[in-house]
């Protein structure tokens, strides 16, 4: 929901600009320039208390607030196929979507208490991952995958993030035929394994990165930290009977993720821009 107003000086001229900030932290939310009549409008991303400061040359700044504003950004809870926040105990990783696709920790994989938000899935890069059940649904026509990863060591060989995504021979991974740290999608297309979507920029060690994969019909898009990295041509990825895994590979144990993973969500639709911003900003607003 936008916040709006009219800001003019005693002479009737519009102020130079309006500063909108979070209350009481004073963290800047945005700056807008009023039109010739002094009218202005701003749409914050998040719900919260906001303050407003009018600033004009030769005038004392005037601050109003706080005002409770409903933000445009949101974390979508509908259309979820699966959702893993990694909270809990034991070897079962609960699917919080309500669909019951609970994963199982394998090879001694653990939950890390100091994760992104609460616990995270921790894999050692050798034989640890979480395996999903065999009854997960097949890949829909439109899909969005959102997750966070923090890599502790980059390897030249394959480092799996997601394997056999929703019953298809397509993996989200690093390494292998690409430079270490380059996130890419590798799939079986026309009988051959191909890296059909590759990020041009490597991720950093020891930092959390938000990964977003969108599939709109036969076109895939890869974004990292809310910035589009690559868009594929139309591709038809083969089906597979292999189980979907978080951070691991079925046949080669030493090609698992070396690091942590958190907040894994899969939706059966393309998300809006504000929803994608909401997922990216989630850790900062929690």
C-alpha positions in Angstrom: 0.0 0.0 0.0 1.5 3.4 -1.0 2.0 6.3 1.4 1.4 9.7 -0.1 1.1 13.4 0.8 1.5 16.9 -0.3 4.7 18.8 0.7 5.1 22.5 -0.1 6.9 25.4 1.4 5.3 28.6 2.8 5.6 30.1 -0.7 3.7 27.2 -2.2 6.6 25.6 -4.0 7.2 21.9 -3.7 9.9 20.7 -1.3 13.1 19.4 -2.9 12.5 15.8 -1.8 10.8 13.6 0.8 12.8 11.2 2.9 11.0 8.0 4.1 12.7 6.0 6.8 12.0 3.1 9.2 10.9 4.2 12.6 12.7 4.2 15.1 15.9 2.8 13.5 16.0 5.7 11.0 17.2 3.2 8.3 16.5 4.8 4.9 13.6 3.3 3.0 13.4 5.6 0.1 13.6 9.2 -1.3 11.0 10.7 -3.6 10.8 14.0 -5.4 7.3 15.7 -5.3 5.6 16.8 -8.5 5.1 20.5 -9.4 2.1 20.7 -7.0 4.0 19.1 -4.1 2.2 15.7 -4.4 4.3 12.6 -3.7 3.8 8.8 -3.3 6.0 6.0 -2.1 5.4 2.2 -1.8 7.5 0.6 0.9 8.4 -3.1 0.5 7.7 -4.1 4.1 5.0 -3.6 6.7 6.2 -1.4 9.5 6.4 2.0 11.1 7.8 4.8 8.9 8.8 8.4 9.4 8.7 11.1 6.8 11.0 14.1 6.5 10.4 17.0 4.2 13.6 18.7 3.0 13.8 22.0 1.1 16.7 24.4 0.5 16.7 27.3 3.0 14.1 25.6 5.3 14.3 23.6 8.5 13.6 19.9 7.8 10.2 18.8 9.1 9.7 15.2 10.3 6.4 13.4 10.9 5.6 10.0 12.2 5.5 7.2 12.9 2.9 5.9 10.5 2.0 2.2 10.2 2.2 1.3 6.5 1.4 -2.0 4.8 4.3 -2.9 2.5 4.1 -4.3 -1.0 6.7 -7.0 -0.6 5.6 -10.4 0.8 6.7 -13.9 1.3 4.2 -16.0 -0.6 2.7 -18.9 1.3 0.3 -20.2 -1.4 1.2 -22.5 -4.4 4.0 -24.2 -2.4 5.0 -27.6 -3.5 7.5 -28.0 -0.7 9.1 -25.8 1.9 12.1 -26.7 4.2 13.1 -24.2 6.9 15.4 -26.9 8.5 14.0 -26.3 11.9 13.4 -29.3 14.2 15.4 -32.3 15.5 16.1 -35.8 14.5 16.9 -37.1 11.0 13.6 -36.0 9.4 13.5 -32.6 7.7 9.9 -31.5 7.8 8.2 -30.2 4.7 6.4 -27.1 6.1 4.2 -26.7 2.9 1.7 -29.2 4.4 2.2 -31.6 1.5 4.1 -34.2 3.4 7.3 -34.4 1.3 9.5 -34.8 4.3 13.3 -35.3 3.6 15.7 -37.5 5.5 19.2 -36.6 6.6 21.7 -39.0 5.1 25.4 -39.7 5.7 25.4 -37.9 9.0 24.2 -34.5 7.6 23.3 -32.2 10.5 21.4 -29.1 11.3 23.5 -26.0 12.1 22.1 -23.9 14.9 23.8 -20.7 13.7 22.1 -20.9 10.3 20.6 -18.1 8.2 17.4 -18.0 10.3 17.5 -20.5 13.1 18.8 -23.9 11.9 20.3 -24.7 8.5 21.1 -27.9 6.7 24.9 -28.6 6.9 26.7 -30.9 4.4 30.4 -31.8 4.5 31.1 -32.0 0.8 31.7 -35.8 0.9 28.7 -37.9 1.7 26.1 -35.8 3.4 22.7 -34.6 2.0 19.0 -34.7 2.6 16.9 -37.1 0.4 13.2 -36.5 -0.5 10.7 -39.3 -0.9 9.9 -40.9 -4.2 6.3 -39.6 -4.3 7.1 -36.0 -5.0 5.1 -34.5 -7.9 6.6 -34.0 -11.4 7.9 -30.7 -12.5 5.0 -28.3 -13.4 4.8 -26.0 -16.5 5.6 -23.0 -14.4 7.8 -23.1 -11.3 9.9 -21.0 -8.9 12.7 -22.4 -6.7 14.0 -20.3 -3.9 16.8 -21.2 -1.5 19.9 -19.8 0.4 23.3 -21.4 0.4 26.6 -20.6 2.1 29.6 -22.5 0.7 32.7 -23.2 2.9 34.9 -24.5 0.1 34.8 -24.3 -3.7 35.8 -27.4 -5.6 36.7 -28.0 -9.3 34.6 -31.1 -9.5 30.8 -31.2 -9.2 29.3 -29.7 -6.0 25.6 -30.5 -5.9 22.9 -28.0 -4.6 19.7 -29.7 -5.8 19.7 -33.0 -7.7 16.9 -34.5 -9.8 14.6 -31.5 -9.4 11.0 -32.6 -9.3 11.4 -35.8 -11.3 13.5 -34.3 -14.1 17.2 -34.9 -15.1 18.2 -31.4 -14.1 20.6 -30.4 -11.3 21.4 -27.1 -9.7 25.1 -27.2 -9.0 28.6 -25.8 -9.1 31.9 -27.0 -10.6 32.3 -29.9 -13.0 32.5 -28.3 -16.4 32.3 -24.8 -15.0 34.7 -22.7 -12.9 34.4 -23.2 -9.1 31.7 -21.0 -7.7 29.7 -20.6 -10.8 26.0 -21.6 -10.1 24.5 -23.4 -13.1 21.7 -25.7 -14.2 22.8 -29.0 -15.8 20.2 -31.2 -17.5 19.8 -34.1 -19.8 18.5 -32.7 -23.1 18.1 -34.9 -26.2 20.0 -37.7 -24.5 23.1 -35.6 -23.6 24.0 -33.8 -20.3 24.3 -30.1 -21.0 25.0 -27.0 -18.9 22.1 -24.9 -20.3 22.1 -22.1 -17.8 25.3 -20.6 -16.2 25.8 -17.6 -14.0 28.7 -15.4 -15.3 29.8 -14.5 -11.7 31.1 -16.9 -9.0 29.7 -16.7 -5.5 31.9 -16.0 -2.5 33.0 -18.4 0.2 31.6 -17.9 3.6 28.7 -15.7 2.6 25.0 -16.4 2.3 23.6 -16.2 -1.2 20.0 -16.2 -2.3 19.4 -18.5 -5.4 16.2 -18.2 -7.4 15.4 -20.5 -10.3 12.3 -19.8 -12.4 10.8 -22.1 -15.1 8.2 -20.6 -17.4 7.1 -23.3 -19.8 10.5 -24.3 -21.3 12.5 -21.3 -20.4 14.6 -21.2 -17.2 15.9 -18.0 -15.4 18.6 -18.0 -12.8 18.9 -15.1 -10.3 21.4 -14.6 -7.4 20.8 -12.1 -4.7 17.8 -10.6 -6.5 19.7 -10.0 -9.7 19.1 -12.0 -12.9 22.2 -13.8 -14.0 21.2 -15.8 -17.0 18.1 -16.8 -19.1 18.0 -20.1 -21.1 16.7 -20.9 -24.5 13.7 -23.2 -24.7 14.8 -26.6 -23.3 13.0 -29.9 -22.9 14.6 -31.7 -19.9 14.3 -35.5 -19.7 12.4 -37.2 -16.9 14.2 -39.4 -14.3 13.4 -42.0 -11.7 16.1 -40.8 -9.4 15.2 -39.2 -6.0 15.4 -35.5 -5.5 18.2 -34.5 -3.0 19.2 -31.4 -1.2 22.9 -30.9 -1.3 23.8 -34.4 -2.6 24.3 -36.7 -5.5 23.0 -40.3 -5.8 26.0 -42.0 -7.4 29.0 -40.0 -6.3 29.2 -39.3 -2.6 32.1 -36.8 -2.7 30.2 -34.4 -5.0 27.9 -33.0 -2.3 27.6 -29.5 -1.1 30.3 -28.3 1.2 28.5 -25.8 3.3 25.0 -24.9 4.4 21.5 -24.6 2.9 18.4 -22.9 4.3 14.8 -21.8 3.5 14.2 -24.1 0.5 10.9 -23.3 -1.2 9.4 -24.7 -4.5 6.3 -23.0 -5.9 4.1 -24.2 -8.8 4.0 -20.7 -10.4 6.1 -17.7 -11.3 6.3 -15.3 -8.4 5.6 -11.5 -8.7 8.5 -9.0 -8.4 7.4 -8.0 -4.9 7.2 -11.7 -3.8 10.8 -12.3 -5.1 12.0 -9.2 -3.2 10.2 -10.5 -0.1 12.1 -13.8 -0.3 15.4 -12.1 -0.8 14.9 -9.6 2.1 13.5 -12.3 4.5 16.7 -12.7 6.6 17.1 -9.0 7.0 13.5 -8.6 8.2 13.4 -11.6 10.6 
